[in-house]
């Protein structure tokens, strides 16, 4: 019942649900206490609403956002409490007492302070919001951007200002209980004094040297930087917060380009969630600002997603435009008809070319270039299971999807069967379970299936730990755990504590990456991953959640994988290891393979997972693996050849297209000059 209530109320936990109930019930309780009248009851109910309201704000509760939509927002809730306090004083026959007039005047004056406070906060934020936001762009030497106001002044400013009424409320309640006006006027003085000081503290940041330059000056200096840097290849991206992974997957590739790279983003939220990189980044929310930006040296523009805002850069004829996408799969998005708007479409291998030919959406075969998948470079090739080691099978199901189709994921219909068969395998195998982070967000049934699978694996891990056949190397594990602690401590120092930060303008001014620190963090994360896998026995079952270790790290320690139709399968094929895919929709083996190229070299599982033994046998005896040659052929078909490397293919494609762009521009200039000369002659 509690879980149902949590879902209906759109809250994140039982504690959040309890806080919501207490807050919503607290206001009627305050009114009843005022009418009785009872000062202790009023104080208790008021305290509950303050605490519950504060907790829900800290949790970012959906309910809080909904209340503001039905005219029960934060300021209204504070006003109701204050009006009910006035009612309490009247019911206590204090309407002719000085404290009654003092309370009324206090709350009127306090609300009078809200207007300048809100106006100042809004003005400061608007003036400090530059027309562009940047990373790894040297703005500090070109333009004066003042420090951001202290974090405490603007962070949750409305909530902080409103809570200053607490001193007056407490003082007035004490005055009512003791029948003495002194505590009330002390509280009133504190509230009005602190509110006035808050307003005064904000005023310096709307004038003089504490105000950033105007938009025109900032844009001019960004153009100055562009003329000095002379970017040649741009990665362009627009999307929602949830789509940031689509640009993050290309950051390392951009860092390895032979030409000068630049990343252009269109949404500030994407910049806020962008992974660290050494590549210069410019976020330009305004279409007009982007179209006026000096990108005259850019010859190749890369697009990771088909979105409407792409038109703002596609209109530039001096550069060649390429759709590179954000994954390789048989989904319809991989053959979007919009792709014909680009000069070229780059695919991983022959499979991508064939998809466009079959889809017949207007993309010409001569405009398709196969460049491999540079992102897959960290995936190691399989060398077989070392002598004496327990084989590892990774179960990495996808999530239920937005439409909740049961065929999207194996977890609900086959997950328990898959894991049980793996846990009962003889000779034994180790099971790694890496669930999709969105699992259970749409269908509670998927979340319940995940919990069952997790429980099965944890129980089996506990039983194996007591099995005399499996003896851990306690000293090696202790050393690995100590190394993990050392690495994490150093990373915490390098990355920072995530405490108080400046705003976007300050981040743009100071956001030039320290390359030495960046490289050390990358090295330490590699060491962390190695120490993580050594920190527990190589035969121990494990549930792997969170961002670290990454999926590709799990690929590298696994000897085989069980998954569903998703880009996970296409990526795993790069390893050359045996894999199985579940036909959860029960299409049948032949139809399943016909519809999904990536499963043509897989062991196809039914929902009962009866075929799982074929996968385990292939891991134990690679020489008897019937699908080994099929995987080699499929890997080349999907991802292209191993040599030259994918990043070499990618750089070659960029260089070739840049030559085409330059040739076009020279030709255009020649034609324009010839036309001008002809016009002069005729004149």
C-alpha positions as CSV (number, residue, x, y, z in Angstrom):
1,X,0.0,0.0,0.0
2,X,2.9,2.4,0.9
3,X,4.5,1.7,-2.5
4,X,1.2,2.5,-4.3
5,X,0.8,5.7,-2.3
6,X,4.4,6.7,-3.2
7,X,3.7,6.1,-6.9
8,X,0.4,8.1,-6.8
9,X,1.9,11.0,-4.9
10,X,4.9,11.0,-7.2
11,X,7.3,11.1,-4.2
12,X,10.7,9.2,-4.0
13,X,10.5,7.4,-0.7
14,X,8.4,6.5,2.3
15,X,10.1,9.4,4.3
16,X,9.2,11.8,1.5
17,X,5.6,10.5,1.5
18,X,5.4,10.9,5.3
19,X,6.7,14.5,5.1
20,X,4.1,15.3,2.4
21,X,1.3,13.9,4.5
22,X,2.5,15.8,7.6
23,X,2.7,19.1,5.7
24,X,-0.7,18.8,4.1
25,X,-2.3,17.8,7.3
26,X,-0.4,20.4,9.3
27,X,-2.2,23.4,7.9
28,X,-5.7,22.3,8.9
29,X,-4.2,21.5,12.3
30,X,-2.8,25.0,12.6
31,X,-6.3,26.4,11.7
32,X,-7.9,24.2,14.4
33,X,-5.3,25.2,17.0
34,X,-5.9,28.9,16.1
35,X,-9.7,28.5,16.5
36,X,-9.6,26.6,19.8
37,X,-7.3,28.6,20.6
38,X,-4.2,26.8,21.9
39,X,-0.7,28.3,21.7
40,X,1.1,24.9,22.3
41,X,-0.9,23.1,19.7
42,X,-0.4,26.0,17.2
43,X,3.3,25.9,17.8
44,X,3.6,22.2,17.4
45,X,1.5,22.1,14.1
46,X,3.5,25.1,12.8
47,X,6.8,23.4,13.6
48,X,5.7,20.3,11.7
49,X,4.8,22.3,8.6
50,X,8.1,24.2,8.7
51,X,10.1,21.0,8.9
52,X,8.1,19.0,6.4
53,X,8.1,21.8,3.9
54,X,11.9,22.3,4.3
55,X,12.5,18.6,3.9
56,X,10.4,18.3,0.7
57,X,12.2,21.3,-0.8
58,X,15.6,19.7,0.0
59,X,14.5,16.5,-1.7
60,X,13.2,18.4,-4.8
61,X,9.8,16.8,-4.4
62,X,7.5,16.6,-7.3
63,X,4.6,17.5,-4.9
64,X,6.2,20.9,-4.1
65,X,6.3,21.8,-7.8
66,X,2.6,20.7,-8.2
67,X,1.5,22.9,-5.2
68,X,2.9,26.0,-6.9
69,X,0.8,25.2,-10.0
70,X,-2.5,25.2,-7.9
71,X,-1.8,28.5,-6.1
72,X,-0.4,26.9,-3.0
73,X,3.2,27.7,-3.6
74,X,5.9,28.5,-1.1
75,X,5.1,32.2,-0.4
76,X,1.3,31.3,-0.1
77,X,2.0,28.7,2.5
78,X,4.1,31.1,4.6
79,X,1.4,33.8,4.2
80,X,-1.3,31.3,5.4
81,X,0.8,30.5,8.5
82,X,1.1,34.2,9.3
83,X,-2.6,34.9,8.8
84,X,-3.5,32.0,11.0
85,X,-1.1,33.4,13.7
86,X,-3.1,36.7,13.5
87,X,-6.3,34.7,13.9
88,X,-4.8,33.0,16.9
89,X,-4.0,36.4,18.5
90,X,-7.6,37.5,17.9
91,X,-9.1,34.3,19.4
92,X,-6.9,34.9,22.4
93,X,-8.5,38.3,22.9
94,X,-5.3,40.1,22.0
95,X,-6.7,42.1,19.2
96,X,-6.4,45.3,21.2
97,X,-2.9,44.4,22.4
98,X,0.2,46.0,21.0
99,X,1.5,42.6,20.0
100,X,-1.5,42.2,17.6
101,X,-0.7,45.5,15.9
102,X,3.0,44.7,15.9
103,X,2.5,41.3,14.3
104,X,0.2,42.7,11.6
105,X,2.7,45.5,10.8
106,X,5.6,43.0,10.8
107,X,4.0,40.7,8.3
108,X,3.0,43.6,6.0
109,X,6.5,45.0,6.2
110,X,8.0,41.6,5.7
111,X,6.0,41.0,2.6
112,X,7.0,44.5,1.5
113,X,10.7,43.3,1.6
114,X,9.9,40.4,-0.7
115,X,9.5,42.6,-3.8
116,X,12.9,44.3,-3.7
117,X,14.5,41.0,-2.7
118,X,12.9,39.1,-5.6
119,X,13.7,41.9,-8.0
120,X,17.3,42.0,-7.0
121,X,17.8,38.3,-7.2
122,X,16.2,38.1,-10.6
123,X,18.3,41.1,-11.8
124,X,21.5,39.6,-10.6
125,X,20.8,36.3,-12.2
126,X,19.8,37.8,-15.5
127,X,22.8,40.1,-15.7
128,X,25.2,37.3,-14.8
129,X,23.7,35.0,-17.5
130,X,26.0,35.5,-20.4
131,X,24.8,34.9,-24.0
132,X,27.2,32.0,-24.1
133,X,28.7,29.7,-21.6
134,X,32.1,28.1,-22.2
135,X,34.7,25.5,-21.0
136,X,38.3,25.5,-22.0
137,X,37.9,28.9,-23.7
138,X,40.3,31.7,-22.4
139,X,37.8,34.4,-21.6
140,X,39.6,35.6,-18.5
141,X,42.4,37.4,-20.5
142,X,39.9,39.0,-22.9
143,X,37.1,40.3,-20.7
144,X,36.4,41.2,-17.1
145,X,33.9,38.8,-15.5
146,X,33.5,39.5,-11.8
147,X,33.2,36.9,-9.2
148,X,29.8,35.4,-8.5
149,X,27.9,36.6,-5.4
150,X,28.5,34.4,-2.3
151,X,26.8,31.0,-2.8
152,X,24.5,31.5,0.2
153,X,23.0,34.7,-1.1
154,X,21.4,33.3,-4.3
155,X,21.1,29.6,-3.6
156,X,17.4,28.9,-2.6
157,X,17.1,32.6,-2.0
158,X,13.3,32.7,-1.8
159,X,13.1,29.9,0.7
160,X,15.8,31.6,2.8
161,X,14.1,35.0,2.8
162,X,10.7,33.5,3.7
163,X,12.2,31.5,6.6
164,X,13.3,34.7,8.2
165,X,9.8,35.0,9.5
166,X,10.6,32.2,11.9
167,X,12.0,34.7,14.5
168,X,8.8,36.8,14.5
169,X,6.5,33.7,14.6
170,X,8.4,32.2,17.6
171,X,8.6,35.6,19.4
172,X,4.9,36.3,18.9
173,X,3.9,32.8,20.1
174,X,6.1,33.2,23.2
175,X,4.5,36.6,23.8
176,X,1.0,35.2,23.5
177,X,1.8,32.3,25.9
178,X,3.5,34.6,28.5
179,X,1.1,37.5,28.0
180,X,4.1,39.8,27.5
181,X,4.8,41.8,24.3
182,X,8.6,42.0,24.8
183,X,9.5,38.6,23.2
184,X,7.2,39.3,20.3
185,X,8.8,42.6,19.5
186,X,12.3,41.1,19.8
187,X,11.3,38.5,17.3
188,X,9.7,41.1,15.0
189,X,12.8,43.2,15.1
190,X,15.0,40.2,14.2
191,X,12.8,39.3,11.3
192,X,12.6,42.8,9.8
193,X,16.3,43.5,10.5
194,X,17.5,40.3,8.9
195,X,15.2,40.8,5.9
196,X,16.5,44.3,5.4
197,X,20.1,43.2,5.7
198,X,19.5,40.5,3.1
199,X,18.2,43.1,0.6
200,X,21.1,45.4,1.3
201,X,23.6,42.5,0.9
202,X,22.3,42.0,-2.7
203,X,22.4,45.6,-3.8
204,X,26.2,45.8,-4.6
205,X,25.9,43.1,-7.2
206,X,23.6,45.1,-9.5
207,X,26.0,48.0,-10.1
208,X,29.6,48.9,-10.8
209,X,32.4,46.4,-11.3
210,X,30.3,43.5,-9.9
211,X,28.2,43.5,-13.0
212,X,29.4,41.4,-16.0
213,X,29.8,43.1,-19.5
214,X,26.8,43.2,-21.8
215,X,26.0,40.5,-24.4
216,X,27.5,42.3,-27.3
217,X,30.9,42.6,-25.6
218,X,30.9,39.0,-24.5
219,X,30.0,37.8,-28.0
220,X,32.7,40.0,-29.6
221,X,35.4,38.5,-27.3
222,X,34.2,35.0,-28.1
223,X,34.6,35.8,-31.8
224,X,38.1,37.1,-31.0
225,X,39.0,33.8,-29.3
226,X,37.6,31.9,-32.3
227,X,39.7,33.9,-34.7
228,X,42.8,33.1,-32.6
229,X,42.0,29.4,-32.1
230,X,40.8,28.7,-35.7
231,X,38.6,25.7,-35.0
232,X,38.5,23.2,-37.9
233,X,36.1,20.4,-36.8
234,X,32.9,21.0,-34.7
235,X,30.8,18.6,-32.8
236,X,27.4,20.1,-32.6
237,X,24.7,18.9,-30.1
238,X,21.3,19.9,-29.0
239,X,19.0,17.9,-26.7
240,X,17.5,17.3,-23.2
241,X,19.4,16.6,-20.0
242,X,18.7,12.9,-20.4
243,X,20.4,12.9,-23.8
244,X,23.7,14.2,-22.6
245,X,25.2,10.7,-22.9
246,X,24.9,11.1,-26.7
247,X,27.5,13.9,-26.8
248,X,29.6,12.5,-23.9
249,X,30.3,9.4,-25.9
250,X,32.1,11.4,-28.5
251,X,34.3,13.5,-26.2
252,X,37.3,11.2,-26.2
253,X,37.1,10.9,-30.0
254,X,37.1,14.7,-30.3
255,X,40.2,14.8,-28.1
256,X,42.0,12.5,-30.5
257,X,41.3,14.5,-33.7
258,X,44.2,15.6,-35.8
259,X,42.4,18.8,-36.6
260,X,41.5,21.6,-34.1
261,X,38.3,20.5,-32.4
262,X,35.4,22.6,-31.0
263,X,32.2,21.5,-29.3
264,X,29.1,23.6,-29.7
265,X,26.1,23.0,-27.4
266,X,22.7,24.6,-27.5
267,X,21.3,24.0,-24.0
268,X,22.8,25.1,-20.8
269,X,21.6,21.9,-19.0
270,X,23.8,19.9,-21.4
271,X,26.8,21.9,-20.5
272,X,26.1,21.4,-16.8
273,X,26.0,17.6,-17.3
274,X,28.9,17.4,-19.8
275,X,31.7,15.0,-18.8
276,X,35.2,16.6,-18.3
277,X,37.1,17.2,-21.5
278,X,40.1,19.1,-22.8
279,X,38.2,20.2,-25.9
280,X,37.0,23.8,-26.0
281,X,33.2,24.0,-25.5
282,X,30.8,26.8,-26.3
283,X,27.2,26.7,-25.3
284,X,25.1,29.1,-27.5
285,X,21.4,28.9,-26.5
286,X,20.4,31.7,-28.9
287,X,19.9,30.8,-32.6
288,X,20.7,34.3,-33.7
289,X,23.9,34.4,-31.6
290,X,25.0,31.1,-33.2
291,X,24.3,32.3,-36.7
292,X,26.3,35.4,-36.1
293,X,29.3,33.6,-34.6
294,X,32.6,33.6,-36.6
295,X,33.0,29.9,-37.6
296,X,34.7,30.8,-40.9
297,X,37.6,28.4,-40.3
298,X,35.4,25.3,-39.6
299,X,35.4,22.8,-42.4
300,X,33.6,19.8,-40.9
301,X,30.6,19.8,-38.6
302,X,29.6,16.5,-36.8
303,X,26.1,15.9,-35.6
304,X,25.3,13.3,-32.9
305,X,21.5,13.6,-33.0
306,X,18.8,14.6,-35.5
307,X,17.1,17.6,-33.8
308,X,15.4,20.7,-35.1
309,X,18.1,23.1,-33.9
310,X,20.6,21.5,-36.2
311,X,19.2,23.8,-38.9
312,X,21.0,26.8,-37.3
313,X,24.4,25.3,-38.3
314,X,23.3,23.3,-41.3
315,X,22.6,26.5,-43.1
316,X,26.3,27.4,-43.2
317,X,27.7,26.4,-46.7
318,X,31.4,26.9,-46.0
319,X,31.5,23.7,-43.9
320,X,30.5,20.0,-44.7
321,X,28.0,18.5,-42.5
322,X,28.1,14.9,-41.2
323,X,25.6,12.8,-39.2
324,X,27.6,10.5,-36.9
325,X,24.8,9.4,-34.6
326,X,25.1,8.1,-31.0
327,X,25.2,4.3,-31.4
328,X,24.8,1.4,-33.8
329,X,21.6,-0.6,-33.8
330,X,18.7,-1.8,-35.9
331,X,16.3,0.8,-34.4
332,X,14.4,3.1,-36.8
333,X,16.3,6.1,-35.5
334,X,19.4,4.7,-37.2
335,X,17.8,5.3,-40.6
336,X,16.0,8.6,-40.0
337,X,15.0,10.3,-43.3
338,X,16.3,13.6,-42.0
339,X,19.8,12.1,-42.5
340,X,19.7,13.1,-46.2
341,X,20.0,16.7,-45.1
342,X,23.7,16.1,-44.4
343,X,26.6,16.0,-46.9
344,X,27.7,12.6,-45.5
345,X,26.5,9.9,-43.1
346,X,29.2,8.0,-41.2
347,X,28.4,4.5,-40.0
348,X,30.5,2.0,-38.0
349,X,30.5,-0.7,-40.7
350,X,28.8,-2.2,-43.7
351,X,25.7,-2.9,-41.7
352,X,24.9,0.8,-41.4
353,X,25.3,1.3,-45.1
354,X,22.9,-1.6,-45.8
355,X,20.3,-0.3,-43.4
356,X,20.0,2.9,-45.4
357,X,19.8,1.0,-48.7
358,X,17.0,-1.2,-47.3
359,X,15.2,1.8,-45.7
360,X,15.4,3.8,-49.0
361,X,15.0,7.1,-47.2
362,X,17.0,9.2,-49.7
363,X,20.5,8.8,-48.4
364,X,22.8,8.0,-51.3
365,X,25.3,5.2,-51.0
366,X,28.1,7.4,-52.2
367,X,27.4,9.7,-49.2
368,X,27.9,7.0,-46.6
369,X,31.4,6.5,-45.1
370,X,32.4,3.6,-42.8
371,X,34.5,4.8,-39.9
372,X,34.2,2.2,-37.2
373,X,33.3,3.0,-33.6
374,X,36.2,4.9,-31.9
375,X,34.3,4.6,-28.6
376,X,34.9,0.8,-28.5
377,X,38.7,1.1,-28.3
378,X,38.7,0.3,-24.5
379,X,36.9,-3.1,-25.1
380,X,39.5,-5.8,-24.9
381,X,39.6,-8.8,-27.2
382,X,38.9,-12.2,-25.7
383,X,41.8,-14.5,-25.1
384,X,39.8,-17.4,-23.5
385,X,39.4,-18.3,-19.8
386,X,42.8,-18.6,-18.1
387,X,43.6,-22.0,-16.6
388,X,42.0,-22.6,-13.2
389,X,39.8,-19.5,-13.3
390,X,36.0,-19.7,-12.9
391,X,34.4,-18.3,-16.1
392,X,32.4,-15.1,-15.7
393,X,29.1,-14.5,-17.4
394,X,27.7,-10.9,-17.5
395,X,23.9,-10.4,-17.4
396,X,23.2,-6.9,-18.7
397,X,19.5,-6.6,-19.5
398,X,18.1,-3.3,-20.9
399,X,15.2,-1.6,-19.3
400,X,11.5,-1.8,-20.0
401,X,11.4,1.3,-22.2
402,X,8.9,4.2,-22.3
403,X,6.2,2.1,-23.9
404,X,6.5,-0.7,-21.3
405,X,6.4,-3.4,-24.0
406,X,7.3,-6.7,-22.2
407,X,9.5,-7.6,-25.2
408,X,11.8,-4.7,-24.6
409,X,13.7,-6.4,-21.7
410,X,14.3,-10.0,-20.6
411,X,14.2,-9.0,-17.0
412,X,10.5,-9.5,-16.4
413,X,9.9,-12.7,-18.3
414,X,13.2,-14.4,-18.3
415,X,15.5,-12.7,-15.8
416,X,14.9,-15.1,-12.9
417,X,15.3,-18.1,-15.2
418,X,18.5,-16.9,-16.7
419,X,20.1,-16.1,-13.3
420,X,19.0,-19.4,-11.7
421,X,20.5,-21.5,-14.5
422,X,23.7,-19.5,-14.4
423,X,23.9,-19.9,-10.6
424,X,23.3,-23.7,-10.9
425,X,25.8,-24.3,-13.7
426,X,28.2,-27.2,-13.1
427,X,31.1,-26.7,-13.4
428,X,30.4,-23.3,-11.8
429,X,30.5,-19.9,-13.3
430,X,30.6,-16.4,-11.8
431,X,27.6,-14.1,-12.4
432,X,27.9,-10.4,-12.8
433,X,24.6,-8.5,-13.0
434,X,24.7,-5.0,-14.4
435,X,21.1,-3.6,-14.6
436,X,20.2,-0.6,-16.7
437,X,20.0,2.5,-14.5
438,X,16.4,3.2,-15.7
439,X,15.1,-0.2,-14.7
440,X,11.8,0.0,-12.9
441,X,11.2,3.7,-13.7
442,X,8.1,2.9,-15.9
443,X,6.9,-0.5,-14.9
444,X,6.9,-1.5,-11.2
445,X,7.0,-5.1,-12.4
446,X,10.4,-4.5,-13.9
447,X,11.6,-3.1,-10.6
448,X,10.3,-6.1,-8.7
449,X,12.0,-8.5,-11.2
450,X,15.3,-6.6,-10.6
451,X,14.9,-7.0,-6.8
452,X,14.3,-10.8,-7.2
453,X,17.4,-11.2,-9.4
454,X,19.5,-9.1,-7.0
455,X,18.3,-11.2,-4.1
456,X,19.2,-14.5,-5.9
457,X,22.7,-13.3,-6.7
458,X,23.4,-12.0,-3.2
459,X,22.1,-15.2,-1.7
460,X,24.3,-17.3,-4.0
461,X,27.3,-15.1,-3.3
462,X,26.8,-15.7,0.5
463,X,26.6,-19.5,0.0
464,X,29.7,-19.6,-2.2
465,X,31.7,-17.7,0.4
466,X,31.1,-20.6,2.8
467,X,31.9,-23.3,0.1
468,X,35.2,-25.0,0.9
469,X,35.9,-25.2,-2.9
470,X,36.3,-21.5,-3.0
471,X,39.1,-20.0,-0.9
472,X,39.7,-16.3,-1.0
473,X,43.1,-14.7,-1.0
474,X,42.5,-12.4,2.1
475,X,45.8,-10.7,1.9
476,X,45.4,-9.8,-1.8
477,X,41.9,-8.5,-1.2
478,X,43.0,-6.4,1.8
479,X,45.8,-4.9,-0.3
480,X,43.3,-4.1,-3.1
481,X,40.9,-2.5,-0.7
482,X,43.6,-0.4,0.8
483,X,44.6,0.7,-2.7
484,X,41.0,1.6,-3.5
485,X,40.8,3.8,-0.4
486,X,44.1,5.5,-1.4
487,X,42.9,6.2,-5.0
488,X,39.5,7.4,-3.8
489,X,41.0,9.8,-1.4
490,X,43.3,11.2,-4.1
491,X,40.4,11.5,-6.5
492,X,38.3,13.3,-3.9
493,X,41.1,15.9,-3.7
494,X,41.5,16.3,-7.4
495,X,37.8,16.3,-8.3
496,X,36.8,18.4,-5.3
497,X,34.2,18.0,-2.7
498,X,31.3,19.4,-4.8
499,X,30.7,22.1,-2.2
500,X,29.8,25.8,-2.8
501,X,30.5,26.9,-6.4
502,X,30.3,30.0,-8.5
503,X,27.7,30.5,-11.1
504,X,27.8,29.9,-14.9
505,X,29.6,33.1,-15.7
506,X,32.4,32.4,-13.2
507,X,32.6,28.8,-14.5
508,X,33.0,30.2,-18.1
509,X,35.7,32.6,-16.9
510,X,37.7,30.0,-15.0
511,X,36.7,26.8,-16.8
512,X,40.0,26.0,-18.5
513,X,40.9,22.4,-17.7
514,X,44.1,21.6,-15.9
515,X,45.5,19.1,-18.4
516,X,47.9,17.5,-15.9
517,X,45.1,17.1,-13.3
518,X,42.8,15.7,-16.1
519,X,45.3,13.1,-17.1
520,X,46.0,12.1,-13.5
521,X,42.3,11.6,-12.9
522,X,42.0,9.5,-16.0
523,X,45.0,7.4,-14.8
524,X,43.7,7.0,-11.3
525,X,40.3,5.9,-12.6
526,X,42.0,3.2,-14.6
527,X,43.9,2.1,-11.4
528,X,40.6,2.2,-9.4
529,X,38.9,-0.1,-11.9
530,X,41.8,-2.6,-11.7
531,X,41.8,-2.5,-7.8
532,X,38.0,-2.8,-7.7
533,X,38.1,-6.2,-9.5
534,X,40.9,-7.4,-7.3
535,X,39.1,-6.3,-4.1
536,X,36.9,-9.5,-4.1
537,X,37.5,-13.0,-5.2
538,X,37.4,-13.7,-9.0
539,X,34.7,-16.4,-8.4
540,X,32.4,-14.2,-6.3
541,X,29.0,-13.3,-7.8
542,X,28.5,-9.5,-8.0
543,X,25.7,-7.0,-8.5
544,X,27.3,-4.0,-10.2
545,X,25.3,-0.7,-10.0
546,X,26.1,2.9,-10.3
547,X,28.4,4.7,-12.8
548,X,31.5,2.9,-11.7
549,X,32.7,0.4,-12.8
550,X,31.5,1.2,-16.3
551,X,29.7,-1.3,-18.6
552,X,32.9,-1.6,-20.8
553,X,34.9,-2.5,-17.7
554,X,32.4,-5.3,-17.0
555,X,32.8,-6.4,-20.6
556,X,36.5,-6.8,-20.1
557,X,36.3,-9.0,-17.0
558,X,33.5,-11.2,-18.5
559,X,33.9,-14.2,-20.7
560,X,30.4,-14.1,-22.1
561,X,27.3,-11.9,-21.9
562,X,23.5,-12.4,-21.8
563,X,21.5,-9.3,-22.8
564,X,18.6,-7.9,-24.9
565,X,18.2,-6.0,-28.1
566,X,20.1,-2.8,-27.5
567,X,23.4,-1.0,-28.4
568,X,24.9,-3.1,-25.5
569,X,24.9,-6.1,-27.8
570,X,26.5,-4.3,-30.7
571,X,29.2,-2.9,-28.4
572,X,29.9,-6.3,-26.8
573,X,30.5,-7.9,-30.3
574,X,33.7,-5.8,-30.4
575,X,35.2,-8.2,-27.8
576,X,34.7,-11.3,-29.9
577,X,33.3,-13.1,-26.9
578,X,30.3,-15.5,-26.9
579,X,27.0,-13.8,-26.2
580,X,23.3,-14.7,-25.9
581,X,20.3,-12.5,-26.5
582,X,16.8,-13.2,-25.2
583,X,13.8,-13.4,-27.6
584,X,11.5,-12.0,-24.9
585,X,8.8,-11.2,-27.5
586,X,8.9,-14.9,-28.7
587,X,9.3,-14.1,-32.4
588,X,11.1,-17.3,-33.0
589,X,14.8,-17.8,-33.8
590,X,14.7,-17.2,-37.5
591,X,12.4,-14.1,-37.4
592,X,14.4,-12.7,-34.4
593,X,17.6,-13.0,-36.4
594,X,16.0,-11.5,-39.5
595,X,14.8,-8.4,-37.6
596,X,18.0,-7.9,-35.6
597,X,21.4,-8.0,-37.3
598,X,23.3,-7.9,-34.0
599,X,21.9,-11.3,-32.9
600,X,23.0,-13.3,-36.0
601,X,26.0,-14.7,-34.1
602,X,24.3,-15.1,-30.8
603,X,22.8,-17.9,-28.8
604,X,19.1,-17.1,-28.9
605,X,17.3,-17.7,-25.6
606,X,13.7,-18.3,-25.0
607,X,12.1,-16.9,-21.8
608,X,12.7,-20.3,-20.1
609,X,16.5,-19.8,-20.9
610,X,16.7,-23.6,-21.7
611,X,19.4,-22.8,-24.4
612,X,21.8,-21.2,-21.9
613,X,23.9,-24.3,-21.7
614,X,25.1,-23.7,-25.3
615,X,26.6,-20.3,-24.2
616,X,28.3,-21.8,-21.2
617,X,29.8,-24.7,-23.3
618,X,31.2,-22.2,-25.8
619,X,33.0,-20.4,-23.0
620,X,34.4,-23.5,-21.5
621,X,35.6,-25.0,-24.8
622,X,36.2,-22.2,-27.4
623,X,37.5,-24.8,-29.9
624,X,34.0,-26.4,-30.0
625,X,32.2,-23.0,-30.2
626,X,29.9,-23.3,-33.3
627,X,29.4,-19.5,-33.6
628,X,33.0,-18.3,-33.3
629,X,33.5,-17.7,-37.1
630,X,30.0,-16.1,-37.3
631,X,31.0,-13.6,-34.6
632,X,34.2,-12.6,-36.5
633,X,32.2,-12.0,-39.7
634,X,29.4,-10.1,-37.8
635,X,31.9,-8.0,-36.0
636,X,33.5,-6.8,-39.2
637,X,30.1,-6.3,-40.8
638,X,28.8,-4.2,-37.9
639,X,31.9,-2.4,-36.8
640,X,34.3,-2.5,-39.7
641,X,37.9,-3.9,-39.8
642,X,40.3,-3.8,-36.9
643,X,43.0,-2.2,-39.1
644,X,43.4,0.6,-39.6
645,X,42.0,1.5,-36.1
646,X,38.7,3.2,-35.9
647,X,40.2,6.5,-34.7
648,X,42.5,6.4,-37.8
649,X,39.6,5.8,-40.1
650,X,37.7,8.6,-38.3
651,X,40.6,11.1,-38.7
652,X,41.0,10.1,-42.4
653,X,37.2,10.7,-43.0
654,X,37.5,14.2,-41.3
655,X,40.5,15.1,-43.4
656,X,39.0,14.0,-46.7
657,X,35.8,15.9,-46.0
658,X,37.7,19.0,-45.0
659,X,39.4,18.9,-48.4
660,X,36.0,18.7,-50.1
661,X,34.8,21.7,-48.1
662,X,37.9,23.7,-49.0
663,X,37.6,22.8,-52.6
664,X,34.0,23.9,-52.6
665,X,34.9,27.3,-51.0
666,X,37.7,27.9,-53.4
667,X,35.5,27.1,-56.3
668,X,32.8,29.4,-55.0
669,X,35.2,32.2,-54.6
670,X,36.5,31.7,-58.1
671,X,33.0,31.7,-59.6
672,X,32.1,34.8,-57.6
673,X,35.3,36.6,-58.9
674,X,34.7,35.5,-62.5
675,X,31.1,36.7,-62.2
676,X,32.3,40.1,-60.8
677,X,34.9,40.5,-63.6
678,X,32.3,39.7,-66.2
679,X,29.9,42.3,-64.8
680,X,32.7,44.9,-64.8
681,X,33.6,44.1,-68.4
682,X,30.0,44.5,-69.5
683,X,29.7,47.8,-67.7
